[in-house]
Amino acid sequence: MNRADKEVLIDQFRTYLEQWESPDPAGELPPGDERTDLYTFYIELAALKNEVRIESRQLKTALDQFREVFETLNASHDQLQESLTREKTARMEAGRQAIRPLLLELLELRDRMEAALTPPPVVIKTNFFNFNWLCPPHPDSGQAIREGIRMNLRRLDQILSGQGVQPIVTVGQPLDPHHMRATNVVNRSDVASGIVVEEIRKGFTWDGILVRPAEVIVNQ
């Protein structure tokens, strides 16, 4: 290689060096070239782990607080339900106590109507002081009156049943001391002991609650 060729190569190398930009001495990297050494990586990883641990602890604390709030709300809801149930029961009981006297009067009226339909006992007729010849009774008047009482009794039973008042079944049933009261006893061999054989006065319940016990005769 002669001297002229060497000069040309030197000029080309000098031009290349002049055009090449050296890295920033402050350590800044070109855009897109984010290089991190291993020490910095471990430091950032430890910081991230510590931050995750702190956030997890805060999340657990928040969940515990939410759980306490939900438990408090559930307890308050249960207490409110119990209070509403007690208040509703008290109102129903107060209403029953207010209506009970009227209901007993209606049951007494029913007893009288039912007794009016019972055939009267046979009376021996005599000619003494018999004034029927003055105003002879109409042959159909008694039947019409009984039919009217029977219709009114059925209507009264419908009204009572619609309000939840039901008669207590007694005849043929064992004596129930909670709903029946034995006023007399008989001795019959064809009926088991403790069985009700006759009902003297009907008993009634109101929505399953005793209003008036039945008066019965029991076999013993």
C-alpha positions, 0 to 999 in steps of 0.5 A: 500500500502506497502512501496515497492509499494510507492517507485516504484510509486515515481521512475516512477513519477521521471522518467516521470518528467525527460523525460518531456520537459518544455516550452521555457521560452522565449515564443516560441511555438512548431512548428504548435502551433501558438497562438495569444492573442486578443490584438495582433489580434486587432493590426494586424487587425487595421494595415491590415485595414490601409494598405488596406485603403492606397492601395485603395487610391493609386489605386484610384489615379492611376485610376484618372491618367490613366483616365486623360491620356486616355482623353488626348489621345482621345483629341489628336486623335480627333484633329489629325482627324480634322487636317487630315480632313481639310488637305484632304478637302484642297487638294481636293479643290486645286485639283478641282481649278487646274482642273476646267479651263480644265473642263470648256474647255471640257464643252465648247467643248461639247457645240460646238459638241452638237450645231453641231448636231442641225438642221440648220435653213431653208435657201431659196435657189436661183439660184444666185451664186449657185456653187454646180454644180462645186462640188456637195456634197455627199449625205451621207457626212453630215450624216456621219459627224453628226454620228461621232460627235454624237459618240464623244459626247457620249464618252465625256459624258461617260468620264465626268460622270466617273469623277463625272460630271453630267448635271443639270436637268432643263426642267419641274423643278422649277427654282433653283437660286443656279444651274440655271440662267434665261436668258428670261421669257415667258408667257404660260398658260399651265405651272405653274409660275416659271417652266423652259420651255426651256434650252439654255445652260446646267449646270453641277455639279462635285460631287454635287458641281456646276461647271457651272450654267444652262441658262434657260427660265422660265415661268412667 
